[in-house]
Amino acid sequence: MTAGLLAAFDAGRFAVTAELGPPRGADPDAVVRKAKLLRGWVDAVNVTDNQGARVRMSSLGAAVIAQRSGVSPVMQLTCRDRNRLALQSDLLAAGALGIPHVLLLTGDHPKLGDHPEAKPVFDLDGVQLTWLARTLRDGTLMSGEPLTVAPRWLIGTVENPFAPPLSHRADRLAKKVAAGAEFVQTQYVFDVPVFARWLARLRDLGVTEHCAVLPGVGPIRSTRMLEFLRTAVPGVHLPSTVDDRFRGVPADRVAETGLRLCAETIQELAELPGVAGVHVMAFGFEHGVPEILERAGLAPHVTTLEGSVDAR
Amino acid sequence: MTAWPKPFRPRLSAPWCYRVHTVLVTNRAYRWLATRLERSPRAYRVFTATERVSKEKLFGCRMCGQCALPATGYACPMTCPKQLRNGPCGGVSPDGRCEVHPAVHCVWVLAHDRAVAAGHRTDLDLLQRPVDHREQGRSSWVNYWQGRDDDMVIEARR
């Protein structure tokens, strides 16, 4: 079992997280397979919650399976599908099951997913959910009633440094940190200078002292994926430097260029003061994560709870 | 059933909104009025209908009954498709459009620009408590004058 983010932060080690998308089906082996590919290479694995508003196995269920398979899960939880009662009960269940981290977000709108006719809940927003999580950890429900046992997970959040209003994005994270967030993972970083300006503002606000910042990265594996990121994923910012990088690259070399760009981005980000680690998003490409990390000079560095470094 | 929320561009400039607010700030007369209105269901209905019509026209008001406008540059966060009360989501397009309704601007981008232009940027740092859905359809002016909104917005503190 990997030791989780707290161990990495406490040791002052560059933390690595990756993403594990649960299957569209009741197949536990799909989760086990992905978890085993990542075990030993990352400190924790994000288990997504109906990502893109598309139905998958629940993040709580898949997080438990991932944990049994030896990786430390980050259970993602969104406000899209649950009101405040359901959010609290799921967070308590995560606490009882020993899930070491939760990542709280508003969630994609159902209109963009596979059940666009569904009722969007959004009883709370991502900031209020973060606030609610801290209230639970402090030992009370939102109603003020005391809990018998308080959960102990670490509280994570997300931010997109590249979405308008740009000048507001650091302040928005500061608000989430004031509400209780202890680590943050960001949208894909393809524009390091813009990210660095956002981070500088966070340092000025004193946010990085209280919240570990893990920028999101991921490999562009085909020209189709490049177009998909540009047009179909809300909030992804692709600067012209990325286009320059892929221009004239023959189709069979695009994946290699994408891997190299991803590894270089990790190295650039690691140099920035205030970056505590990196979050690798490689949907359906979990088997490629070790190679990316290795190229970035990060592999395999995660010590398991037993004190041994996992074999590849 | 009302239509689902869609970002609404306010029809009144932010400086005017802040000016109008100074006229509506709670005082003894307003509190007396609010108490009287709550005693008379008929008067309350007429008053609430007036509030609904005027705020619908100006702000796209959805009558949540706990108005956030003074802290959001007078752009209504309940017209956000996710009804976010604490700032924009991460899906805003590079030119500031809503991810759910790409034809219109994100209401939180409008809120930010209006608050900044009016010197109220720090309002956006305040924590907005979750909405009390029991107040849906009630008069937010009456609730405000009765002091029920007093802890709706609080200073964010670690």
Interface residues (C-beta under 8 A of the other chain):
Chain A: C79 R80 R84 T106 G107 D108 H109 K111 L112 P120 F122 D123 L124 D125 G126 V127 Q128 W131 L132 M142 V158 E159 N160 F162 A163 P164 P165 H168 D171 R172 A174 K175 V177 A178 A179 Q187 H210 P234 G235 H237
Chain B: W4 P81 K82 Q83 L84 R85 N86 G87 P88 C89 G90 G91 V92 S93 P94 D95 G96 E99 V100 C106 W108 V109 H112 D113 L124 D125 L127 Q128 R129 P130 V131 H133 A156 R157 R158
